[in-house]
Amino acid sequence: MDDPYTAREWQANYFAWAFLMPKGEFMKVIKENTDSKNNVRIENVAEHFCVSESAVVNYGRMLGIFR
């Protein structure tokens, strides 16, 4: 993150993710929406938090849940 704009953008995104999807609740909702084959119903998680599916995926990647 040498580019200051990129660093600021990442920080703003992280703040928004953490504000809209608190980690503890996020982990709980992910678990509730994961099937026996470890497939996560992203659309259900997004609907729960009223965010986009891409926000769920990006936050999940940042937390190390998704690849």
N, C-alpha and C positions, 0 to 999 in steps of 0.2 A: 504494500500500500504506500508506494512512494508519492503518488499523486495526491495532493491534499484534498482535492475535490472528491476523489474516490474514498478517502478516509472519512471525510465528513459525511458523505452519503451513506457509507456503511454504518457509521455511528447513529445517524438518524433512523435508518432502517432498523437497527438493533433496538433502539429505544421504542420505536413504534411496535415492533413485534412483542417486546417484553411488556409494554403497556397494555396492548390489546389481547395478548395471549400469555398470561402469567405462566411461568415454567411449570409449576406444580399442577395447575389445572390443565395445561396443555398436555403434560405427560399422562394424566388421568384420562382425558378425552381420547388421546391417541390409543391408549390401552383398550378403552371401551369400544373403539372402532377398528380393532385389529382382529382379523380372523385367525383360524388355526394354522393357516399357511403363512402367517405374518404379512398378509396384505392389508394395508391401511386404507380405509374408505375416506380418502382426502376430502371429498365433497361434504361428508358429514361433519368433519372437523371444521372445515371452512364455514359451514352454515352455523355451527355452534358458536363460533367466535365472531360471526358476521364480517369475515375477511375473505379475500380471494384465495383460491386454491394455490396460486403461486406463492402467496404469503406463508401459507402453511408449509409448503414444500421447502421454501428458503429458510424459514425458521427451524424446521426439522433438520435440514442439512447443517445449519450452523450449530445445532445442539448435538449433532452426530447421530441422529436417529435415522436419517435417510442418507443414501449415497449420492 
